[in-house]
Amino acid sequence: MLRVLIVDDSVFIRTVLSDLLNRAPDIEVIGTACNGVEALPMITELKPDVMTLDIQMPRMDGIETLRQIKNLSYKPKILILSTLLLEMPN
């Protein structure tokens, strides 16, 4: 069973990801967090195999969260998700 922690400031995105991932028979969403401040203790406590991580979040964004995870003794695999739109040059 793959254990997943979802970290995103959007309630909508957390709900959609949880619903989609929980449909898979070999995936279990073990927690959700709205920012890095909330996520860091959950990583230590829940020990997820995989963590989804939004880049833009209040209090502690995804980049700072990644920096902090480097200091933890337990490090899950991280899948970075973002709804940022990047404009490509012509």
ROTI-906474 format. One record per atom (N, C-alpha, C, O, CB): x, y, z; atom name; chain; residue number from 1. Coordinates in steps of 0.1 Angstrom, whole numbers. Glycine has a CB too. Layout:
// residues N
{{X; Y; Z}; CA; A; NUM} ...
END
This chain:
// residues 90
{{8; -12; 0}; N; A; 1} {{0; 0; 0}; CA; A; 1} {{9; 12; 0}; C; A; 1} {{18; 14; 8}; O; A; 1} {{-10; 0; 12}; CB; A; 1} {{7; 22; -10}; N; A; 2} {{14; 34; -10}; CA; A; 2} {{7; 44; -2}; C; A; 2} {{-5; 47; -4}; O; A; 2} {{15; 39; -25}; CB; A; 2} {{14; 50; 8}; N; A; 3} {{8; 60; 17}; CA; A; 3} {{12; 74; 13}; C; A; 3} {{24; 77; 11}; O; A; 3} {{13; 57; 32}; CB; A; 3} {{2; 83; 11}; N; A; 4} {{4; 96; 5}; CA; A; 4} {{-1; 107; 14}; C; A; 4} {{-11; 106; 21}; O; A; 4} {{-4; 97; -8}; CB; A; 4} {{7; 117; 15}; N; A; 5} {{4; 130; 22}; CA; A; 5} {{2; 141; 11}; C; A; 5} {{11; 143; 3}; O; A; 5} {{15; 134; 33}; CB; A; 5} {{-9; 148; 12}; N; A; 6} {{-12; 158; 2}; CA; A; 6} {{-10; 172; 9}; C; A; 6} {{-16; 174; 19}; O; A; 6} {{-27; 157; -4}; CB; A; 6} {{-2; 180; 2}; N; A; 7} {{1; 193; 8}; CA; A; 7} {{-3; 204; -3}; C; A; 7} {{4; 205; -13}; O; A; 7} {{16; 195; 13}; CB; A; 7} {{-13; 211; 0}; N; A; 8} {{-18; 222; -10}; CA; A; 8} {{-27; 231; -2}; C; A; 8} {{-35; 227; 7}; O; A; 8} {{-26; 215; -22}; CB; A; 8} {{-26; 244; -5}; N; A; 9} {{-34; 254; 2}; CA; A; 9} {{-48; 254; -3}; C; A; 9} {{-57; 260; 4}; O; A; 9} {{-28; 268; 1}; CB; A; 9} {{-51; 249; -14}; N; A; 10} {{-65; 248; -19}; CA; A; 10} {{-73; 236; -14}; C; A; 10} {{-69; 225; -16}; O; A; 10} {{-64; 248; -35}; CB; A; 10} {{-84; 239; -7}; N; A; 11} {{-92; 228; -3}; CA; A; 11} {{-97; 220; -15}; C; A; 11} {{-99; 208; -14}; O; A; 11} {{-104; 234; 6}; CB; A; 11} {{-100; 227; -25}; N; A; 12} {{-105; 220; -37}; CA; A; 12} {{-95; 210; -43}; C; A; 12} {{-99; 199; -45}; O; A; 12} {{-109; 231; -48}; CB; A; 12} {{-83; 214; -44}; N; A; 13} {{-72; 206; -49}; CA; A; 13} {{-70; 194; -40}; C; A; 13} {{-69; 183; -44}; O; A; 13} {{-59; 213; -52}; CB; A; 13} {{-70; 197; -27}; N; A; 14} {{-68; 186; -17}; CA; A; 14} {{-79; 176; -18}; C; A; 14} {{-77; 164; -17}; O; A; 14} {{-67; 192; -3}; CB; A; 14} {{-91; 181; -19}; N; A; 15} {{-103; 172; -20}; CA; A; 15} {{-102; 163; -33}; C; A; 15} {{-104; 151; -33}; O; A; 15} {{-116; 180; -20}; CB; A; 15} {{-100; 170; -45}; N; A; 16} {{-99; 163; -57}; CA; A; 16} {{-88; 152; -57}; C; A; 16} {{-90; 141; -61}; O; A; 16} {{-97; 173; -69}; CB; A; 16} {{-76; 156; -53}; N; A; 17} {{-65; 147; -52}; CA; A; 17} {{-68; 135; -43}; C; A; 17} {{-65; 123; -46}; O; A; 17} {{-52; 154; -48}; CB; A; 17} {{-74; 138; -31}; N; A; 18} {{-77; 127; -22}; CA; A; 18} {{-87; 118; -28}; C; A; 18} {{-85; 105; -27}; O; A; 18} {{-83; 133; -9}; CB; A; 18} {{-97; 123; -34}; N; A; 19} {{-108; 114; -40}; CA; A; 19} {{-102; 106; -51}; C; A; 19} {{-105; 94; -52}; O; A; 19} {{-119; 123; -46}; CB; A; 19} {{-93; 112; -60}; N; A; 20} {{-87; 104; -71}; CA; A; 20} {{-78; 93; -66}; C; A; 20} {{-79; 82; -70}; O; A; 20} {{-80; 114; -80}; CB; A; 20} {{-69; 97; -57}; N; A; 21} {{-60; 87; -52}; CA; A; 21} {{-66; 76; -44}; C; A; 21} {{-62; 65; -44}; O; A; 21} {{-49; 94; -43}; CB; A; 21} {{-76; 79; -36}; N; A; 22} {{-83; 69; -28}; CA; A; 22} {{-91; 59; -36}; C; A; 22} {{-94; 49; -31}; O; A; 22} {{-92; 76; -18}; CB; A; 22} {{-93; 62; -49}; N; A; 23} {{-100; 53; -58}; CA; A; 23} {{-91; 41; -61}; C; A; 23} {{-95; 30; -65}; O; A; 23} {{-105; 60; -70}; CB; A; 23} {{-78; 44; -61}; N; A; 24} {{-68; 33; -65}; CA; A; 24} {{-67; 23; -53}; C; A; 24} {{-66; 27; -42}; O; A; 24} {{-54; 39; -68}; CB; A; 24} {{-68; 10; -56}; N; A; 25} {{-68; 0; -45}; CA; A; 25} {{-55; -1; -38}; C; A; 25} {{-55; -6; -26}; O; A; 25} {{-71; -13; -51}; CB; A; 25} {{-44; 4; -43}; N; A; 26} {{-31; 3; -37}; CA; A; 26} {{-25; 16; -32}; C; A; 26} {{-13; 17; -29}; O; A; 26} {{-21; -3; -46}; CB; A; 26} {{-34; 26; -31}; N; A; 27} {{-30; 39; -26}; CA; A; 27} {{-39; 44; -14}; C; A; 27} {{-51; 42; -15}; O; A; 27} {{-30; 50; -37}; CB; A; 27} {{-33; 49; -4}; N; A; 28} {{-41; 54; 8}; CA; A; 28} {{-36; 68; 11}; C; A; 28} {{-24; 70; 13}; O; A; 28} {{-39; 45; 20}; CB; A; 28} {{-45; 78; 11}; N; A; 29} {{-42; 91; 15}; CA; A; 29} {{-42; 91; 30}; C; A; 29} {{-53; 89; 36}; O; A; 29} {{-52; 102; 9}; CB; A; 29} {{-31; 94; 36}; N; A; 30} {{-30; 93; 51}; CA; A; 30} {{-31; 106; 58}; C; A; 30} {{-32; 107; 70}; O; A; 30} {{-17; 86; 55}; CB; A; 30} {{-31; 117; 50}; N; A; 31} {{-33; 130; 56}; CA; A; 31} {{-32; 141; 45}; C; A; 31} {{-28; 139; 34}; O; A; 31} {{-22; 132; 66}; CB; A; 31} {{-37; 153; 49}; N; A; 32} {{-36; 165; 41}; CA; A; 32} {{-31; 177; 50}; C; A; 32} {{-34; 177; 62}; O; A; 32} {{-50; 168; 34}; CB; A; 32} {{-24; 186; 43}; N; A; 33} {{-20; 198; 50}; CA; A; 33} {{-21; 210; 41}; C; A; 33} {{-21; 208; 28}; O; A; 33} {{-5; 197; 55}; CB; A; 33} {{-23; 222; 46}; N; A; 34} {{-26; 234; 38}; CA; A; 34} {{-13; 242; 36}; C; A; 34} {{-13; 251; 28}; O; A; 34} {{-36; 242; 45}; CB; A; 34} {{-2; 238; 42}; N; A; 35} {{11; 245; 40}; CA; A; 35} {{22; 237; 46}; C; A; 35} {{20; 227; 52}; O; A; 35} {{11; 260; 46}; CB; A; 35} {{34; 242; 44}; N; A; 36} {{46; 234; 49}; CA; A; 36} {{47; 234; 64}; C; A; 36} {{52; 224; 70}; O; A; 36} {{58; 241; 43}; CB; A; 36} {{42; 245; 70}; N; A; 37} {{43; 245; 85}; CA; A; 37} {{34; 233; 91}; C; A; 37} {{39; 227; 100}; O; A; 37} {{37; 259; 91}; CB; A; 37} {{23; 231; 85}; N; A; 38} {{14; 220; 89}; CA; A; 38} {{20; 207; 85}; C; A; 38} {{19; 197; 92}; O; A; 38} {{0; 222; 83}; CB; A; 38} {{26; 206; 73}; N; A; 39} {{31; 193; 67}; CA; A; 39} {{43; 187; 74}; C; A; 39} {{44; 175; 76}; O; A; 39} {{34; 195; 53}; CB; A; 39} {{53; 196; 79}; N; A; 40} {{65; 190; 84}; CA; A; 40} {{63; 181; 96}; C; A; 40} {{69; 170; 96}; O; A; 40} {{74; 202; 88}; CB; A; 40} {{55; 184; 106}; N; A; 41} {{53; 175; 117}; CA; A; 41} {{46; 162; 112}; C; A; 41} {{47; 151; 118}; O; A; 41} {{46; 181; 128}; CB; A; 41} {{37; 164; 102}; N; A; 42} {{30; 152; 97}; CA; A; 42} {{39; 142; 90}; C; A; 42} {{36; 130; 91}; O; A; 42} {{19; 157; 87}; CB; A; 42} {{49; 147; 84}; N; A; 43} {{59; 139; 77}; CA; A; 43} {{66; 130; 87}; C; A; 43} {{67; 118; 86}; O; A; 43} {{70; 147; 69}; CB; A; 43} {{70; 136; 98}; N; A; 44} {{77; 128; 109}; CA; A; 44} {{67; 119; 116}; C; A; 44} {{71; 107; 119}; O; A; 44} {{83; 138; 119}; CB; A; 44} {{55; 123; 118}; N; A; 45} {{45; 114; 125}; CA; A; 45} {{40; 103; 116}; C; A; 45} {{39; 92; 121}; O; A; 45} {{34; 123; 130}; CB; A; 45} {{36; 107; 104}; N; A; 46} {{28; 97; 95}; CA; A; 46} {{38; 89; 86}; C; A; 46} {{34; 78; 82}; O; A; 46} {{18; 104; 87}; CB; A; 46} {{49; 94; 84}; N; A; 47} {{59; 87; 75}; CA; A; 47} {{53; 83; 62}; C; A; 47} {{53; 71; 59}; O; A; 47} {{65; 75; 82}; CB; A; 47} {{48; 92; 54}; N; A; 48} {{43; 89; 41}; CA; A; 48} {{53; 84; 31}; C; A; 48} {{65; 87; 32}; O; A; 48} {{35; 101; 34}; CB; A; 48} {{49; 75; 22}; N; A; 49} {{59; 71; 11}; CA; A; 49} {{61; 82; 1}; C; A; 49} {{72; 84; -4}; O; A; 49} {{53; 58; 5}; CB; A; 49} {{50; 89; -2}; N; A; 50} {{49; 99; -12}; CA; A; 50} {{42; 111; -7}; C; A; 50} {{33; 110; 1}; O; A; 50} {{43; 94; -25}; CB; A; 50} {{46; 123; -11}; N; A; 51} {{40; 135; -7}; CA; A; 51} {{38; 144; -19}; C; A; 51} {{47; 146; -27}; O; A; 51} {{48; 143; 4}; CB; A; 51} {{26; 149; -21}; N; A; 52} {{24; 159; -32}; CA; A; 52} {{26; 172; -25}; C; A; 52} {{22; 175; -14}; O; A; 52} {{9; 158; -38}; CB; A; 52} {{32; 181; -33}; N; A; 53} {{36; 194; -27}; CA; A; 53} {{33; 205; -37}; C; A; 53} {{38; 206; -48}; O; A; 53} {{51; 194; -23}; CB; A; 53} {{25; 215; -33}; N; A; 54} {{22; 227; -41}; CA; A; 54} {{34; 236; -39}; C; A; 54} {{40; 236; -28}; O; A; 54} {{8; 234; -36}; CB; A; 54} {{36; 245; -49}; N; A; 55} {{47; 254; -48}; CA; A; 55} {{43; 267; -41}; C; A; 55} {{50; 272; -32}; O; A; 55} {{52; 258; -62}; CB; A; 55} {{31; 273; -45}; N; A; 56} {{27; 285; -39}; CA; A; 56} {{17; 282; -27}; C; A; 56} {{6; 277; -30}; O; A; 56} {{20; 294; -49}; CB; A; 56} {{21; 285; -15}; N; A; 57} {{12; 283; -3}; CA; A; 57} {{16; 294; 7}; C; A; 57} {{27; 299; 7}; O; A; 57} {{14; 269; 3}; CB; A; 57} {{6; 298; 15}; N; A; 58} {{9; 308; 25}; CA; A; 58} {{18; 302; 37}; C; A; 58} {{19; 290; 38}; O; A; 58} {{-4; 314; 31}; CB; A; 58} {{23; 310; 45}; N; A; 59} {{31; 307; 57}; CA; A; 59} {{44; 300; 53}; C; A; 59} {{55; 306; 56}; O; A; 59} {{24; 298; 66}; CB; A; 59} {{44; 289; 46}; N; A; 60} {{56; 282; 42}; CA; A; 60} {{53; 276; 28}; C; A; 60} {{46; 267; 27}; O; A; 60} {{62; 272; 52}; CB; A; 60} {{60; 281; 18}; N; A; 61} {{57; 276; 4}; CA; A; 61} {{64; 263; 2}; C; A; 61} {{72; 258; 10}; O; A; 61} {{61; 287; -6}; CB; A; 61} {{62; 258; -10}; N; A; 62} {{68; 245; -14}; CA; A; 62} {{83; 245; -14}; C; A; 62} {{89; 235; -10}; O; A; 62} {{62; 240; -27}; CB; A; 62} {{89; 255; -19}; N; A; 63} {{104; 256; -20}; CA; A; 63} {{110; 255; -6}; C; A; 63} {{119; 248; -3}; O; A; 63} {{108; 268; -27}; CB; A; 63} {{105; 264; 3}; N; A; 64} {{110; 264; 17}; CA; A; 64} {{107; 250; 24}; C; A; 64} {{115; 245; 32}; O; A; 64} {{104; 275; 25}; CB; A; 64} {{95; 244; 21}; N; A; 65} {{92; 231; 27}; CA; A; 65} {{102; 221; 22}; C; A; 65} {{107; 213; 30}; O; A; 65} {{78; 227; 22}; CB; A; 65} {{106; 221; 9}; N; A; 66} {{116; 212; 5}; CA; A; 66} {{130; 214; 12}; C; A; 66} {{136; 204; 16}; O; A; 66} {{119; 214; -10}; CB; A; 66} {{133; 227; 14}; N; A; 67} {{146; 229; 22}; CA; A; 67} {{145; 224; 36}; C; A; 67} {{155; 218; 41}; O; A; 67} {{148; 245; 23}; CB; A; 67} {{133; 225; 42}; N; A; 68} {{132; 220; 56}; CA; A; 68} {{132; 204; 56}; C; A; 68} {{137; 198; 66}; O; A; 68} {{119; 225; 62}; CB; A; 68} {{126; 198; 46}; N; A; 69} {{125; 184; 45}; CA; A; 69} {{140; 178; 45}; C; A; 69} {{142; 167; 50}; O; A; 69} {{117; 179; 33}; CB; A; 69} {{149; 185; 39}; N; A; 70} {{163; 180; 38}; CA; A; 70} {{169; 178; 52}; C; A; 70} {{178; 170; 54}; O; A; 70} {{171; 190; 30}; CB; A; 70} {{163; 185; 62}; N; A; 71} {{168; 184; 76}; CA; A; 71} {{161; 173; 84}; C; A; 71} {{166; 170; 95}; O; A; 71} {{167; 197; 83}; CB; A; 71} {{151; 167; 78}; N; A; 72} {{144; 157; 86}; CA; A; 72} {{151; 143; 85}; C; A; 72} {{158; 141; 75}; O; A; 72} {{129; 155; 81}; CB; A; 72} {{149; 135; 94}; N; A; 73} {{155; 121; 94}; CA; A; 73} {{147; 112; 84}; C; A; 73} {{153; 103; 78}; O; A; 73} {{156; 115; 108}; CB; A; 73} {{134; 115; 83}; N; A; 74} {{126; 107; 73}; CA; A; 74} {{123; 116; 61}; C; A; 74} {{118; 127; 63}; O; A; 74} {{113; 102; 80}; CB; A; 74} {{125; 112; 49}; N; A; 75} {{123; 119; 37}; CA; A; 75} {{114; 111; 27}; C; A; 75} {{119; 101; 22}; O; A; 75} {{136; 124; 31}; CB; A; 75} {{102; 115; 25}; N; A; 76} {{93; 108; 15}; CA; A; 76} {{97; 112; 1}; C; A; 76} {{104; 123; -1}; O; A; 76} {{78; 111; 18}; CB; A; 76} {{93; 105; -9}; N; A; 77} {{94; 109; -23}; CA; A; 77} {{84; 120; -24}; C; A; 77} {{74; 121; -18}; O; A; 77} {{91; 97; -33}; CB; A; 77} {{88; 130; -33}; N; A; 78} {{80; 142; -34}; CA; A; 78} {{76; 144; -48}; C; A; 78} {{84; 144; -57}; O; A; 78} {{87; 155; -28}; CB; A; 78} {{63; 147; -50}; N; A; 79} {{57; 150; -63}; CA; A; 79} {{53; 165; -62}; C; A; 79} {{43; 168; -55}; O; A; 79} {{46; 140; -68}; CB; A; 79} {{59; 173; -70}; N; A; 80} {{56; 187; -70}; CA; A; 80} {{44; 190; -79}; C; A; 80} {{45; 186; -91}; O; A; 80} {{68; 196; -73}; CB; A; 80} {{34; 196; -74}; N; A; 81} {{22; 200; -83}; CA; A; 81} {{20; 215; -82}; C; A; 81} {{23; 221; -71}; O; A; 81} {{9; 192; -78}; CB; A; 81} {{16; 221; -93}; N; A; 82} {{14; 235; -93}; CA; A; 82} {{3; 239; -103}; C; A; 82} {{3; 233; -114}; O; A; 82} {{27; 243; -95}; CB; A; 82} {{-5; 248; -100}; N; A; 83} {{-14; 254; -109}; CA; A; 83} {{-9; 267; -115}; C; A; 83} {{-17; 274; -122}; O; A; 83} {{-28; 256; -103}; CB; A; 83} {{3; 270; -113}; N; A; 84} {{9; 282; -119}; CA; A; 84} {{9; 281; -135}; C; A; 84} {{13; 270; -140}; O; A; 84} {{24; 284; -114}; CB; A; 84} {{6; 291; -141}; N; A; 85} {{7; 292; -156}; CA; A; 85} {{19; 299; -159}; C; A; 85} {{22; 311; -155}; O; A; 85} {{-6; 298; -162}; CB; A; 85} {{28; 293; -167}; N; A; 86} {{40; 299; -172}; CA; A; 86} {{38; 304; -186}; C; A; 86} {{33; 296; -195}; O; A; 86} {{52; 290; -171}; CB; A; 86} {{42; 316; -189}; N; A; 87} {{41; 321; -203}; CA; A; 87} {{54; 318; -210}; C; A; 87} {{65; 321; -206}; O; A; 87} {{38; 336; -203}; CB; A; 87} {{53; 311; -221}; N; A; 88} {{64; 307; -229}; CA; A; 88} {{68; 318; -239}; C; A; 88} {{59; 323; -245}; O; A; 88} {{62; 293; -236}; CB; A; 88} {{81; 321; -240}; N; A; 89} {{85; 331; -250}; CA; A; 89} {{82; 326; -264}; C; A; 89} {{83; 314; -266}; O; A; 89} {{100; 335; -248}; CB; A; 89} {{80; 335; -273}; N; A; 90} {{78; 331; -287}; CA; A; 90} {{90; 327; -294}; C; A; 90} {{90; 323; -306}; O; A; 90} {{72; 342; -295}; CB; A; 90} 
END
